[in-house]
């Protein structure tokens, strides 16, 4: 990344919008010195979340692209996602009454997307929209995406021949230190959007009743060596200093 170029871009857009550094800082929820540091090319000394907040305050979208010297990064990450998909589907297969469709695409009134797993429980007429995340990059975008899919859920289900009375969501995140740390940083946002954890999800999956929105961790060894256990669905552990009770 060219830190100086990115800093200059922030400054040019800020000036074009006729904003002071203090105005941008207030919108982004950071200190004015943070904005100044970014504009001077000091991206390496600023938390990435702060960089994203400042960019968002200016109407700038950050598009991060990763490359890997070890080979085809897309192939490796796709393999991890496929392994996670297989593991979750195996868990669903062990539960009574659930059917599902993988990689369901939709286009409704100009809103498009692909749902990792669209699950259906006929007895309770429950639709479950499942999103798999091997790496959590943008919690705000995740919340917005899942809210949009829940809103469109009934229409998406009808295209599959289903008529749900309830639409629910389940975000499944690979259990690792990095994802736990990122979730802890955004615990307020994520808990508000997905109040249920893995402990609540397990009994609900066995006997769906009422609406649920869940975010839970999923443990797996890796592609080709899936550890599939009853206790795989885990709760989001909130550090005491970040959350007060359940």
HELIX and SHEET records of a PDB file:
HELIX    1   1 UNK A    3  UNK A   16  1                                  14    
HELIX    2   2 UNK A   21  UNK A   28  1                                   8    
HELIX    3   3 UNK A   32  UNK A   39  1                                   8    
HELIX    4   4 UNK A   43  UNK A   45  5                                   3    
HELIX    5   5 UNK A   48  UNK A   57  1                                  10    
HELIX    6   6 UNK A   73  UNK A   93  1                                  21    
HELIX    7   7 UNK A  139  UNK A  158  1                                  20    
HELIX    8   8 UNK A  177  UNK A  185  1                                   9    
HELIX    9   9 UNK A  187  UNK A  193  1                                   7    
HELIX   10  10 UNK A  198  UNK A  206  1                                   9    
SHEET    1   A 6 UNK A  98  UNK A 108  0                                        
SHEET    2   A 6 UNK A 111  UNK A 121 -1                                        
SHEET    3   A 6 UNK A 126  UNK A 133 -1                                        
SHEET    4   A 6 UNK A 166  UNK A 174  1                                        
SHEET    5   A 6 UNK A 213  UNK A 218  1                                        
SHEET    6   A 6 UNK A 233  UNK A 234 -1                                        
END                                                                             
